[in-house]
Amino acid sequence: MVRNLAVPYHEAPVHPASALTAARIAELIEIRRDLHAHPELARQELRSTAVVAERLRQAGLEPRVQPSGAGLTCDIGARPGEGAAHAGFSGRLAIRADLDALPIQEAPGLTFRSVTDGVSHACGHDIHTTVVLGTGLALAEAAAQGLPVPPVRLIFQPSEEVMPGGALDMIAGGALEGVGRAVSLHCDPRVDAGRVGLRIGPLTAACDKLAVRLSGPGGHTSRPQLTVDLVHALAHLVTELPAALSRRVDPRHGLSLVWGSINAGQAPNAIPQAGEAHGTVRCMDERAWVDAPDLVLELIDSIASVYGAKTELDYVRGVPPVVNDEPTIEDMRVAAGRICGPENVVVVEQSLGGEDFSWYLRHVPGAMARLGVRTPGDTVQRDLHQPSFLADESAIAIGVRFFTELAMG
């Protein structure tokens, strides 16, 4: 893409399609609050899908809802090869949002807090959905005004929070057919609203989940030598396995095993016959991710054999790392610089969190950006997947303008 060097590219005029009226911003905030108040768990996002589809239809678009009723795609602009096109790549630009919420009880305080007990948008997917919907509405309005709109596909994906995630279902259903590049964003509570975070290369980690089951004959706690002291064996497994992995994997690969649940026994004087531990394996390097299942199984068998326990391992492949394409990040930097000012485009660190947007990037180049959602001056440490997660709604307009500028650029 050749740029006019006489004018610094970050100072070039913002595309007219990127402008948002106060009425449009108010509408998007209302939609976000509706989605936030009615969260839906993975593979149950029927209402959320219907809300998005209906608003796209009102804009004169033709969304294609998935056969399950959860998730949709929607094309906007010229067909690939016809009319306007994106510089540097062929095919549509896919802009992806995720729809699902988490099984987390939301903390009180918001007037539009979740009405579904035990379920909330504690990861900001309601923000993501609203941003991509707003981008679609802006592009549809530009097309209606006769502006040349390059080929774009909106993807509203279900079930990002589970393994395997909904990205694989969307890809299998043809969401990437005719797509030349894919982009997405994710809320970042460590970055101020009004800023966009970018990173070339790995942005997230690979993430798998595992369930380990130890078993033995059981027995009386007064005679542990006559049986398999299963609780003792399980305790050693959950402490020794992460330590052993740290000595078998190059520290630069960033492999981490953290347990989320442990369960064994019920009576204080009875050694149980079985116990389980569930956790996640995260890798910052894909080479370590490829080798992780075999290594985990080897170490589990080695540790459990010391205590005579039998082992079963259920190892579920989750997601590879999100690896951002450098040309896409450069285009994002230009777009964000025009919207926010270059001083508000910041470099972010690689996260150990998992993201199934990575599967799209196995098929086409692209990148994920971080959308700042922390209210400037807020000193409370907030994080994703917490009941107290809170997003500054001013970030919605930033996200819409950013994606619209990127699409029209």
Order of alpha helices (4+ residues) and beta strands (2+ residues): alpha-alpha-beta-beta-beta-alpha-beta-alpha-beta-beta-beta-beta-beta-alpha-beta-beta-beta-alpha-beta-beta-alpha-beta-beta-alpha
